């Protein structure tokens, strides 16, 4: 399949209203990130990431809870949808203390956020990514472009 066909397939899975919804969620969850913390691209997980002090976690967590439709932990993630669950476990895994937030009505396209406390009780990572069912490696650049634009990186 050529790049143009893959791009059209990706666009067909992410209609403009979905893109706008996800863009707005990213904007809203960024509002409480302290100025000294910057969003970066995490090449390993193909997500954006920001690291902050646990002292700021309540302020940062509030809009995430408000914006995302679902919240999962290591006991409940299995109910997040078959394709998303398989994708998430293969890419990240989940342990007690971590939370996964998702926005999206089906198992085709989801915006997700991973709340990832560090073991030192001093820092937390927040990773935000896009799950597109059946997206291939060529889609990573397009997904990265969207996320980095939404987070003004």
C-alpha positions as CSV (number, residue, x, y, z in Angstrom):
1,X,0.0,0.0,0.0
2,X,1.4,3.4,-1.0
3,X,1.9,6.3,1.4
4,X,-1.0,8.2,-0.1
5,X,-3.4,5.3,0.5
6,X,-2.1,4.9,4.0
7,X,-2.7,8.6,4.7
8,X,-6.2,8.3,3.4
9,X,-6.9,5.3,5.5
10,X,-5.6,7.1,8.6
11,X,-7.8,10.2,7.7
12,X,-10.8,7.9,7.3
13,X,-10.3,6.6,10.8
14,X,-9.9,10.1,12.3
15,X,-12.7,12.4,11.0
16,X,-12.2,16.1,11.5
17,X,-14.6,16.2,14.4
18,X,-12.7,13.5,16.2
19,X,-9.4,15.4,15.5
20,X,-10.9,18.6,16.8
21,X,-12.2,16.8,20.0
22,X,-8.8,15.3,20.7
23,X,-7.0,18.6,19.9
24,X,-9.2,20.3,22.4
25,X,-8.6,17.7,25.1
26,X,-4.8,18.1,24.6
27,X,-5.1,21.8,24.9
28,X,-7.2,21.6,28.1
29,X,-4.9,19.1,29.8
30,X,-1.9,21.2,29.0
31,X,-3.3,24.3,30.8
32,X,-2.2,23.1,34.3
33,X,1.3,21.9,33.3
34,X,3.9,24.1,35.1
35,X,5.8,26.4,32.8
36,X,9.1,24.8,33.7
37,X,7.9,21.4,32.5
38,X,8.0,20.9,28.7
39,X,6.3,18.4,26.4
40,X,8.7,16.2,24.5
41,X,8.4,13.4,22.0
42,X,9.0,9.9,23.5
43,X,10.4,7.8,20.6
44,X,10.3,4.6,22.6
45,X,6.5,4.8,23.2
46,X,5.5,7.0,20.2
47,X,3.8,9.5,22.5
48,X,4.3,12.9,23.9
49,X,5.6,13.0,27.4
50,X,5.9,15.6,30.2
51,X,7.6,15.0,33.6
52,X,6.6,16.9,36.7
53,X,6.9,16.9,40.5
54,X,4.4,15.0,42.6
55,X,3.7,18.2,44.3
56,X,1.9,19.3,41.1
57,X,0.0,16.1,40.5
58,X,-3.4,17.1,41.9
59,X,-3.5,20.3,39.8
60,X,-2.5,18.3,36.7
61,X,-4.7,15.3,37.3
62,X,-7.9,17.3,37.7
63,X,-8.3,18.3,34.0
64,X,-7.3,14.8,32.9
65,X,-10.1,13.3,34.9
66,X,-12.5,15.9,33.5
67,X,-11.5,15.6,29.8
68,X,-11.2,11.8,29.4
69,X,-14.2,9.6,29.3
70,X,-12.7,6.5,30.8
71,X,-10.0,5.6,33.4
72,X,-8.4,2.3,33.6
73,X,-5.9,0.6,36.0
74,X,-4.1,-2.7,36.0
75,X,-7.2,-4.5,37.1
76,X,-9.7,-2.9,34.6
77,X,-7.6,-2.2,31.5
78,X,-8.7,-5.5,30.0
79,X,-12.2,-4.0,29.6
80,X,-10.9,-1.1,27.5
81,X,-11.6,-2.8,24.2
82,X,-9.9,-5.8,22.7
83,X,-7.7,-4.1,20.1
84,X,-6.8,-1.2,22.5
85,X,-6.0,-3.6,25.3
86,X,-3.7,-5.7,23.1
87,X,-2.0,-2.6,21.8
88,X,-1.6,-1.1,25.3
89,X,-0.2,-4.2,26.9
90,X,2.2,-4.9,24.1
91,X,3.5,-1.3,24.0
92,X,3.4,-0.3,27.7
93,X,2.1,-2.8,30.2
94,X,0.5,-1.5,33.3
95,X,1.3,-1.9,37.0
96,X,-0.4,-0.8,40.2
97,X,-0.3,3.0,40.6
98,X,-0.5,3.7,36.9
99,X,-3.6,4.9,35.2
100,X,-4.7,5.0,31.6
101,X,-7.2,7.5,30.5
102,X,-9.0,7.1,27.1
103,X,-11.3,9.2,25.0
104,X,-13.1,7.6,22.1
105,X,-16.3,5.7,21.7
106,X,-15.0,2.5,20.0
107,X,-12.0,0.3,19.5
108,X,-11.0,2.0,16.3
109,X,-9.5,5.4,17.4
110,X,-8.7,6.6,20.9
111,X,-6.7,9.4,22.5
112,X,-5.0,8.0,25.5
113,X,-3.0,9.4,28.5
114,X,-0.8,7.3,30.7
115,X,-0.3,8.5,34.3
116,X,3.0,7.0,35.2
117,X,4.3,7.7,38.8
118,X,8.0,7.1,39.2
119,X,9.2,4.8,42.0
120,X,10.8,7.6,43.9
121,X,7.5,9.3,44.8
122,X,9.0,12.6,43.6
123,X,8.1,12.6,39.9
124,X,5.2,11.6,37.5
125,X,5.3,11.2,33.8
126,X,2.3,11.9,31.7
127,X,2.3,10.3,28.2
128,X,-0.3,11.2,25.6
129,X,-0.8,9.2,22.4
130,X,-3.2,8.1,19.7
131,X,-4.3,4.6,19.1
132,X,-5.5,3.9,15.6
133,X,-6.6,0.3,15.2
134,X,-4.7,-1.3,12.3
135,X,-2.4,1.7,11.9
136,X,1.0,0.6,10.6
137,X,4.5,1.9,11.1
138,X,4.1,4.5,8.3
139,X,1.3,6.1,10.4
140,X,3.7,7.0,13.2
141,X,5.0,10.2,11.5
142,X,1.4,11.5,10.9
143,X,0.4,10.7,14.4
144,X,3.5,12.4,15.7
145,X,2.8,15.5,13.6
146,X,-0.7,15.8,15.0
147,X,0.4,15.3,18.6
148,X,3.3,17.7,18.5
149,X,1.1,20.3,16.9
150,X,-1.6,19.9,19.5
151,X,0.9,20.2,22.3
152,X,2.8,23.1,20.6
153,X,6.1,21.3,20.6
